[in-house]
Amino acid sequence: MPALSDPLLQITTVIAILFFTILLAKGITIYLQRALKDKMDKEHLNILIKSIYYGAIVISIVGVIFPYLQIDTSGLLVAGGVVGIVLGFASQSIMGNLISGVFLMVERPIKIGDQVNIDNKLGFVEDIKIISTIIRTYDGLFIRLPNETVFTTSITNYVANLARRFEYVVGIRYSDSADEAIKIIRDIIEKEPFALVNPEPSIFVDTLGDNAVNIIVRIWAPATQWYDMKTRLLWVIKKTLEENGIEIAFPQRTVWFASELNTRKMSDISETGYDEQ
């Protein structure tokens, strides 16, 4: 771009370029703020918007205004290129984590407070920062995961869906009535305030095992009540079945002999007082 000889006109042109650059950057940041306000938290969104805003101004100054004023930027570009290469090699992981953090904030597969499994790390999401994500395990330990790891690995979000299903296998004796057991279990579930009606629970005989008739019990519950309900309801089912004469089966074996054993009743031994050989 050829420079104009009139200094006043040069200053006016530079001011005009800066004005339009700021106007354009402001428009972009306003659009991003409206588009991402529901996908990113306020702190991280402000960092992204400021980076874009000031980055656009710097690019305009170095790429447009300096050449217009015939300021030699070759040395600056060479120095910047060398510094950029050095910093690029030194901060590959940092930039990867930074970019992954932005993608995580836009996509939002997890939110603060969610129960998740990330890279076999189970716990609650405590914080999502621009570089890393903090997980609080069920044991109370805090784990810092780089955002690049979070973004590139599989994520299991246990509370993303409003409802979760859990399952019991209840084994009863062959001598007990499976229909009666299913009715009792269904009554227990219907009285449970957190058991969802839709999707409805499923109770059915699944297998005829070696020692028991196995009944599958599948129940849907709100994700926030899922764990407490799962750990509590099984014992209620067990006690209620026993109160109605239906027992939980235990492993047992019936042994059959091909030939009858020669045995003697204990009563005979007690009468004689000794065991004849």
Secondary structure, 3 states (H helix, E strand, C coil): CCCCCCHHHHHHHHHHHHHHHHHHHHHHHHHHHHHHCCCCCHHHHHHHHHHHHHHHHHHHHHHHHHHHCCCCCHHHHHHHHHHHHHHHHHCHHHHHHHHHHHHHHHHCCCCCCCEEEECCEEEEEEEECCCEEEEEECCCCEEEEEHHHHHHCCEEECCCCCEEEEEEEEEECCCCCHHHHHHHHHHHHHHCCCCCCCCCCEEEEEEECCCCEEEEEEEEEECCCHHHHHHHHHHHHHHHHHHCCCCECCCCCCCCCCCCCCCCCHHHHHHHCCCCC
